[in-house]
Amino acid sequence: MTGRAPAAGRHAGGRDGRVVRVSRQAAANFLLERLGLLGRATPAPVPAVRPPSAVPSAPGPADGGDPAGGGARLSDAAAGTRRRTATAGDVLAVLTQLGAVQLDPVNVVERNHHLVFFNRLPGYRPALFEELYDEGQVFEAWCHARCALPVSWYPAFRPAFRTVSADRLDPAVREWMGRILEMVATGGAVSPRRIDSGERVIGYWDRDVPATRAVSQALQHLWEEGRLVVRSRRGNERTYDLPERVLPKEVLVRQLDAGEAAEQRIRHYAQAMVLFDPGDPYFGWHRWPAPRRREEAERRVAVGEWVRVEIEGVKRPYYAAAEDRERLESAGELPESRSARFLPPLDNLLWRRSRVRDLFGFDYTWEIYIPAAKRRYGPYTMPVLYRNRLVGRIDLEFRQVTRTLVVHRLALEPAYERWNRSIQRAVAAEVERLGRYLGAASLERTPLVAKPF
C-alpha cells in the first residue's frame, strides 16, 4: 500500500448497482474519512434535544482543576497559533457522526472516550463531554460494548434492554436493586461510591471469588434493564437516576415496537461501523448466527439499502450504506493527512481487528491484559496513524502525580521505515500536543524508544 491509491478504485466492465470495487487504500481512506480521522474539520453542529424542564443543567467541573482539561503546558512555544475553543455542541456533533463511542475506565494515558474525541476535535476538553450528560444529550447502552450514544437513538435501544430473571440474581443483589430504586425515587440520583455497603458478590468480571460490590452489581442490572440511566459522569464516577428525570420528553414518549427498534439498530450499526462484514459477531447489534448475518446483508443489498464492497486483494466481503457509494468510489482521491494520531485501544477504527488487517495490513493487540513477560510492545500501546496508514505503535503513560508524559517505546512497521524521519517529526509533534492536552509538566523518553525524536 505504498504511494497514493489510484483514482481508478471505481468498478470497471459495466456498472453493477449492487457492487463497488475499490483498492485497499481507497477503502482505508473512506473508513478514515467517515470516522473523522482525516483532518480536523469540526462537523456541523447538531441541534440539541431539550432535556426535561424539571431537571436543571448542572455546571461542568472547572477546566483548570481537571488534569486532562488543560492545566500546565508542556511547551507554550510549541502551541503555535491560538487554539480553537470547542463547545459541547461540537462534541455532540462528533458523537452523532460516529454514532457510538466506547467507554472504558482504564486510565494509563487518558480514558478511551476522551482520546476518541481528542483525536477528532480541536480544543476538546473532557468537561465538554461530561456536559452532554448534564444536558440530557447522551445515554449509555450496550451495543459493541458499553458505549455513549446520542440521545436520539434511545427509542431504538429501549426494547433491547436486558432483564435477568429474579431467580438468577444473587439475593444480595436482588435486595439492593429494590433498595436503590427506593433511594432514587425519594432522594434523587445515586452513586455507587456514596452507598455504604461492604457486601461482595460474584460479578461479571469475577471468576469464583466474590469481588464485586453488591451495590455496583445491582446498579449494573438496573442500568441494563433501563430502569435507571446514567445522569452524570465525572472521571470514573457515575450517578444514576430515573429516565424521566434525565432524558428529553420527546425521546421518552417515542415508543417503537420490537421490530421497528430492531430495524433502527441495524441502521445505527451501519452508520457506526461504516464498512462492515457479516463475520462480525456484533453485526447489526443483534445476536444472530452467522448464516442469518450473511442472509441479512445480501437481502439489504438486493433492496438497494446497502452495497457490497469488493476490496482489491481482500477475500472477505464488506458492505456499506448505499448512500456512501460515491464517497467510496472517489475515496482513492482523498488527501493524505501528514499529522500523526495515536489511536486509543478501543477507538472506533479498531473495533473490528480483522478489518484493520484487511485494510491496513496491521495486526493489533491491546496488551494490557497480557502478562508482562509475554508483551511485545507495552501495556498501553497505541497504533500510530500517519499518511492514512497505520505505520507503527507507541506505548505511552501519563503519570498523574508528577504530571509526566512518558514515551516508553516507539516501533515502526518495517514497510514504513523509509518514512522514518517524517514519522519521527510527526510523532514528536503529536506527543507535544497530547502533553499539552493532558496538562503534562514534563516529557520523559525511556531507553526503550526505538529511535530518538
PyMOL commands that set and color helices and strands:
alter all, ss='L'
color gray80, all
select helices_A, chain A and resi 24-34+63-65+77-79+88-98+112-118+126-134+151-160+166-168+171-187+192-194+214-224+243-246+249-252+258-273+283-285+290-302+322-329+331-333+348-350+353-360+367-369+372-374+414-438
alter helices_A, ss='H'
color red, helices_A
select strands_A, chain A and resi 19-22+101-102+138-142+146-150+200-201+212-213+229-234+237-241+306-311+318-321+341-342+381-386+389-399+404-412+442-445
alter strands_A, ss='S'
color yellow, strands_A
deselect
rebuild
show_as cartoon
